C-alpha cells in the first residue's frame, strides 16, 4: 500500500484497486481509520481525537489531490505524493 503523505507521525496511504467508496487510510501508532474522500466521514476504524482532527484538516486542503490519487490507484499505478500538513 503506497504511502502518499506523512506528517506528525501520521501515515496517509491508499491501496491499489481498493473497494468503493473512494477513501484513504490514516495510520497513527496502533490506530487506523478509513476516511471517505468525498464526505470526509469515517467509514471504518478510529484515531485519537487530535490525530483525527489533523487528518481531517489535511484532507480538506487536499481533497482534489486525494481524488486524483484514488483514480490513479484504481488503474493500479503509483499515486503521487501529497504535501504534508504544515
HELIX and SHEET records of a PDB file:
HELIX    1   1 UNK A   49  UNK A   61  1                                  13    
HELIX    2   2 UNK A   63  UNK A   74  1                                  12    
SHEET    1   A 5 UNK A   2  UNK A   7  0                                        
SHEET    2   A 5 UNK A  10  UNK A  14 -1                                        
SHEET    3   A 5 UNK A  23  UNK A  28 -1                                        
SHEET    4   A 5 UNK A  31  UNK A  36 -1                                        
SHEET    5   A 5 UNK A  42  UNK A  46 -1                                        
END                                                                             
